[in-house]
Amino acid sequence: MTELLPQLGPRHPALGWIVGIEQGDHFAGMGDEGREALLDSVLCYVPTNLLLNAIRTRRGRKRGIPAMLLGVPYLYATVICTTIVNGGGAGWLNLLALLFFWNAHKFVWIGPLSRALLSRARFSEHRNLSCAASQRPAAAEEAVVGSE
């Protein structure tokens, strides 16, 4: 799985807690192969977190609003599970409904959050470019005055 997602390798800060790299030696007895195997086994169960991590990157922030639409199927699955439970179905479906609702909640909130993060990044980039542009003519002017 890590070869499919090179930007989210075992040393990625958001995933460091899984393999114990960033916050101490929780898995001190494991070698690198054991950590990667653990990472692979955990990541196959959390595809929504992988998608949300990809959306939080600078390139992925523009995809936050369309990703909100992924919350709709999760809400639909929540309704189906709760309907089955209310009709006398298995009680463990409540846990599944809670998981579906949590994932829907994450996708609904990533849209406005990614838009705010994108606006902040663009503003910061614009400010940096403006500062750099305002400093360039002054430096060029000093060079011209100094050469006379």
Disulfide bonds with the S-S distance in Angstrom:
none
